[in-house]
Amino acid sequence: MTLRELADLLGCRLEGDGDLLITRVADLVSAGPGDVTFFFNPKYARALAETRASAVIAADDVPVPVPAAALRTREPYVAFARALALLHPQPAPPAGVHPTAVIDPTAVLGEDVSVGPYACVGAAAVVGARTSIRAHVTIGDGAVIGDDCLLHPHVSVRERVTLGHRVVVQDHAVIGSDGFGFAADATGTMIKIPQVGTVVVGDDVEIGVSTAIDRPPIGATVIGAGSKIDNLVQIGHGVELGERVILVSQVGIAGSTSVGAGTILAGQVGVAGHLTIGKGVRATAQTGIPNSLPDKAFVSGYPAIDNRDWLKASAIFRTLPALRKQVADLQRRLVTLEGAATPSAADVDESGSER
């Protein structure tokens, strides 16, 4: 398409030759004629200055090198995402059921559903219109999958789980696995607590590779609409995520914790059970959260403290070896000074008074 057509579709302001033909999106370094590239992070200013791309998607105040045209927008990252979708559309599998798939006679498939090789859809399961079920996916009895969903290979949606519309689940994720619940009897034997609850996933959620979302013994684990969950995330039974929560890779949330809307937990954040995490909370990577947090808290470290306090503490931590040496030197000097100040036996008369 022409650059002018692309600008119109993205809602960007065009600067430069609108008749340029654009065929793909490329990074700043590898881009050449016919490519549109993207600039957002100031760290790549040098690459921007040297790019050979025909056009650059950039914010209004970013200087773009002359000979490149510019697509100006207040949201360059969003425009970049939409440009990728327009110029690199992903092929959709054909509607229909592969001969090797196993579909229970009581299951209901909506219009234009695609079911891939060796997929299995259980009794009384419902799959919405235009949903794509890739190879080796398992959908349990009574599960409900909304419209326009995409389940990648080897996904497991367990019995009675509900997925909303436009949900994307990446490879090997398990939704509705048994929660980790056991009760010790008088002999110390661990008795499994049946996990007969469910998982309810809202609309427009994406769930990453090998993520596990557990079902509780009663009630439901809830994933709010618009939430984005990265790879290798563990969500314990009875957890409730609000809308638009972002969980980056290797986050772990223990059971019965509530996470407010708009919260962002960075990589390897751990959250204890039975807590309330407020709305709009941010936790930096490897933070451990043992206590509830108010709305808009910004925390780091373990145990989690205010990010500004953590930055100060971490700066001190790096100087601890030098501080230890300084303290040891001061202690030795103090002992020496105290020894010099103590009167000797020659300076004390027979009555015990100093001369």
C-alpha positions in Angstrom: 0.0 0.0 0.0 1.1 3.6 -0.3 2.3 5.6 2.6 -0.7 7.8 2.4 -3.0 4.8 2.6 -1.1 3.5 5.6 -1.2 6.9 7.3 -5.0 7.1 6.8 -5.5 3.6 8.2 -3.3 4.3 11.3 -4.8 7.7 11.9 -1.3 9.3 11.6 -0.3 12.7 10.2 1.8 12.3 7.1 5.0 14.2 6.5 6.7 13.5 3.2 5.9 11.6 0.0 2.6 9.9 0.4 3.0 8.0 -2.9 5.9 5.8 -1.5 5.0 2.1 -1.6 5.3 0.4 1.7 5.6 -3.4 1.8 6.6 -4.3 5.4 7.5 -3.2 8.9 11.2 -3.5 9.9 13.5 -2.4 12.7 15.6 0.7 12.4 18.8 -1.1 11.6 17.6 -3.6 9.0 15.0 -1.4 7.3 15.5 -0.3 3.7 13.5 1.3 0.9 9.9 0.2 1.0 10.0 -0.4 4.7 8.3 1.6 7.5 10.1 1.5 10.8 9.4 2.7 14.3 11.0 5.0 16.9 10.0 5.3 20.5 13.0 4.6 22.8 15.6 7.5 22.9 18.3 4.8 23.4 18.0 4.2 19.6 18.5 7.8 18.5 21.7 6.8 16.6 20.0 4.0 14.8 17.2 6.4 13.8 19.7 8.9 12.4 21.2 6.1 10.2 18.1 4.2 9.2 17.5 3.6 5.4 13.7 3.1 5.9 11.3 5.0 3.6 9.2 6.1 6.6 9.3 6.3 10.4 6.4 6.0 12.8 7.3 8.6 15.5 5.9 10.9 18.1 5.1 14.5 17.2 8.3 16.0 18.8 10.9 13.5 17.4 13.2 14.8 14.7 13.1 12.3 11.8 16.1 12.1 9.5 15.7 13.7 6.0 15.2 11.6 3.5 12.7 9.6 5.5 9.1 10.4 5.6 7.3 10.5 8.9 4.0 9.2 10.3 3.3 11.4 13.3 1.1 10.3 16.2 0.6 10.7 19.9 0.7 6.9 20.3 3.6 5.6 18.2 3.7 2.2 19.9 0.0 1.6 19.2 0.5 2.8 15.5 3.4 0.3 15.2 1.3 -2.6 16.5 -1.5 -1.7 14.0 1.0 -1.4 11.1 2.3 -4.9 11.9 -1.3 -6.2 11.7 -2.0 -4.5 8.4 1.3 -5.3 6.6 1.9 -8.7 8.1 -1.5 -10.4 8.5 -1.4 -13.8 10.1 -3.0 -16.6 8.0 -6.2 -17.9 9.4 -6.7 -21.7 9.3 -9.7 -22.9 7.2 -13.0 -23.4 9.0 -13.9 -27.0 9.7 -12.9 -30.0 11.8 -9.7 -32.0 11.0 -10.4 -35.7 10.5 -8.2 -36.7 13.4 -10.0 -34.4 15.9 -12.3 -35.9 18.5 -15.6 -34.0 19.0 -18.1 -35.3 21.5 -21.6 -35.5 19.9 -23.0 -33.2 22.5 -20.5 -30.5 22.0 -21.7 -27.3 20.2 -19.4 -25.6 17.6 -20.3 -22.1 16.3 -20.1 -20.9 12.7 -16.7 -21.0 11.0 -14.9 -22.7 13.9 -11.6 -24.3 13.0 -10.5 -27.5 14.9 -7.0 -28.7 14.2 -5.4 -32.2 14.2 -5.8 -34.4 17.3 -7.8 -31.7 19.2 -10.4 -33.0 21.6 -13.6 -31.2 22.6 -15.5 -32.8 25.5 -19.1 -33.4 26.3 -21.5 -30.4 26.4 -18.6 -28.0 25.6 -19.5 -24.9 23.6 -17.1 -23.2 21.2 -18.0 -19.8 19.8 -18.1 -18.6 16.2 -14.8 -18.2 14.3 -12.7 -19.6 17.2 -9.6 -21.4 16.1 -8.5 -24.5 18.0 -5.1 -25.6 17.0 -3.5 -29.1 17.1 -3.6 -31.2 20.3 -5.8 -28.7 22.2 -8.0 -30.3 24.8 -11.3 -28.7 25.9 -12.9 -30.3 28.8 -16.5 -31.3 29.4 -18.9 -28.4 29.9 -16.3 -25.7 29.0 -17.5 -22.6 27.2 -15.2 -20.8 24.7 -16.3 -17.4 23.3 -16.3 -16.1 19.8 -13.1 -15.2 17.9 -10.7 -17.0 20.3 -7.4 -18.5 19.4 -6.1 -21.6 21.3 -2.6 -22.5 20.2 -1.2 -26.1 20.2 -1.3 -28.2 23.4 -3.5 -25.8 25.3 -5.7 -27.4 28.0 -9.0 -25.8 28.9 -10.3 -28.0 31.7 -13.9 -28.9 32.5 -16.4 -26.2 33.2 -14.0 -23.4 32.5 -15.3 -20.3 30.7 -13.4 -18.1 28.3 -14.8 -14.8 27.0 -14.6 -13.5 23.5 -11.3 -12.8 21.6 -9.2 -14.7 24.2 -5.8 -15.8 23.0 -4.1 -18.7 24.8 -0.5 -19.6 23.9 1.0 -23.0 23.7 0.9 -25.4 26.6 -1.0 -23.1 28.9 -3.4 -24.9 31.3 -6.6 -23.2 32.5 -8.5 -24.8 35.3 -5.8 -27.1 36.7 -6.5 -28.3 40.3 -5.5 -25.8 42.9 -2.8 -26.8 45.4 -5.1 -27.8 48.3 -4.5 -30.5 51.0 -5.6 -31.0 54.6 -3.5 -33.0 57.1 -5.4 -35.5 59.2 -4.4 -36.6 62.8 -1.7 -38.9 61.5 -0.1 -36.2 59.3 -1.4 -37.8 56.1 -2.2 -35.1 53.4 -5.7 -35.5 52.2 -6.5 -33.8 48.8 -9.2 -31.2 48.9 -11.3 -31.7 45.8 -11.0 -28.6 43.5 -14.5 -28.4 42.1 -14.7 -24.7 41.4 -14.0 -23.1 38.0 -12.1 -20.4 36.2 -13.7 -17.5 34.4 -11.6 -15.5 31.9 -13.0 -12.2 30.6 -13.0 -10.8 27.1 -9.8 -9.8 25.3 -7.4 -11.6 27.6 -4.1 -13.1 26.4 -2.5 -16.0 28.4 1.2 -16.9 27.8 3.1 -20.1 27.1 3.1 -22.7 29.9 1.0 -20.5 32.2 -1.2 -22.3 34.8 -4.4 -20.8 36.2 -5.8 -23.0 39.0 -9.4 -23.7 39.9 -10.5 -23.4 43.6 -12.3 -26.0 45.7 -15.4 -23.8 45.5 -16.2 -20.6 43.7 -14.1 -19.3 40.8 -10.7 -18.0 39.9 -11.4 -14.8 37.8 -9.3 -13.1 35.2 -10.6 -9.7 34.4 -11.3 -8.4 30.8 -8.3 -7.0 28.9 -5.7 -8.6 31.2 -2.4 -9.7 29.6 -0.5 -12.6 31.2 3.0 -13.5 30.1 4.7 -16.9 29.9 5.3 -19.2 32.9 2.9 -17.4 35.2 1.3 -19.2 38.1 -2.1 -18.0 39.3 -3.3 -19.8 42.4 -6.8 -21.0 43.2 -9.4 -18.4 44.0 -7.3 -15.4 42.8 -9.3 -12.5 41.3 -7.6 -10.3 38.7 -9.3 -7.0 37.9 -9.5 -5.6 34.4 -6.4 -4.8 32.4 -3.9 -6.4 34.8 -0.5 -7.1 33.4 1.5 -10.0 34.7 5.0 -10.4 33.3 6.9 -13.7 33.0 7.3 -15.9 36.1 4.9 -14.0 38.3 3.4 -16.2 41.0 0.2 -15.3 42.9 -0.9 -17.4 45.8 -4.5 -18.4 46.4 -7.4 -16.1 47.3 -5.5 -12.9 46.6 -7.3 -10.0 44.8 -5.4 -7.9 42.4 -6.9 -4.5 41.4 -7.6 -3.2 37.9 -4.6 -1.8 36.0 -2.0 -3.3 38.2 1.4 -4.3 36.7 3.6 -7.0 38.2 7.0 -7.2 36.6 9.0 -10.4 36.0 9.3 -12.9 38.9 7.1 -10.9 41.3 5.8 -13.1 44.1 2.5 -12.4 45.9 1.4 -14.2 49.1 -2.0 -15.5 49.6 -5.2 -13.9 51.0 -4.0 -10.4 50.2 -5.7 -7.4 48.6 -3.5 -5.6 46.0 -5.1 -2.2 45.1 -5.8 -0.7 41.7 -3.0 0.6 39.6 -0.2 -1.0 41.7 3.2 -1.4 40.2 5.9 -3.8 41.4 9.3 -4.0 39.9 11.1 -7.3 39.0 11.7 -9.8 41.7 9.6 -8.0 44.3 8.1 -10.1 47.1 4.8 -8.9 48.3 3.8 -10.4 51.7 1.2 -7.8 52.7 -1.7 -6.0 51.1 -1.1 -2.8 49.2 -3.1 0.3 48.7 -4.2 1.7 45.3 -1.3 3.1 43.1 1.5 1.8 45.4 4.8 1.5 43.6 7.0 -1.1 45.4 10.2 -3.0 45.1 12.4 -5.5 47.0 11.6 -8.1 49.6 9.7 -7.5 51.7 8.1 -5.0 49.3 8.7 -1.3 50.3 8.1 2.0 48.5 10.2 2.1 45.4 12.0 5.3 46.4 13.0 3.8 49.7 14.2 0.7 48.0 16.3 2.7 45.5 18.0 4.5 48.5 18.5 1.2 50.4 19.9 -0.6 47.3 22.4 2.3 46.8 23.5 1.8 50.4 23.7 -2.0 50.0 26.5 -1.6 47.4 28.6 0.5 49.9 28.2 -2.0 52.8 31.7 -3.6 52.5 33.3 -0.1 52.6 31.1 1.0 55.5 31.9 -2.2 57.4 35.6 -1.4 57.0 35.1 2.2 58.1 33.2 1.1 61.2 35.9 -1.4 62.1 38.6 1.3 61.7 36.5 3.7 63.9 36.1 1.0 66.6 39.9 0.4 66.7 40.6 4.1 67.0 37.9 4.4 69.7 39.5 1.6 71.7 42.9 3.3 71.3 41.6 6.7 72.4 39.7 5.2 75.4 42.9 3.4 76.5 44.9 6.6 76.3 42.3 8.4 78.4 42.4 5.8 81.2 44.7 6.9 84.2 47.6 4.6 84.9 48.5 3.2 88.4 51.4 5.7 88.7 48.9 8.6 88.4 46.8 7.4 91.4 47.8 8.0 95.1 47.2 5.7 98.0 43.7 7.2 98.7 42.6 6.3 95.1 42.6 10.0 94.0 44.3 11.1 90.9 47.4 13.2 91.5 
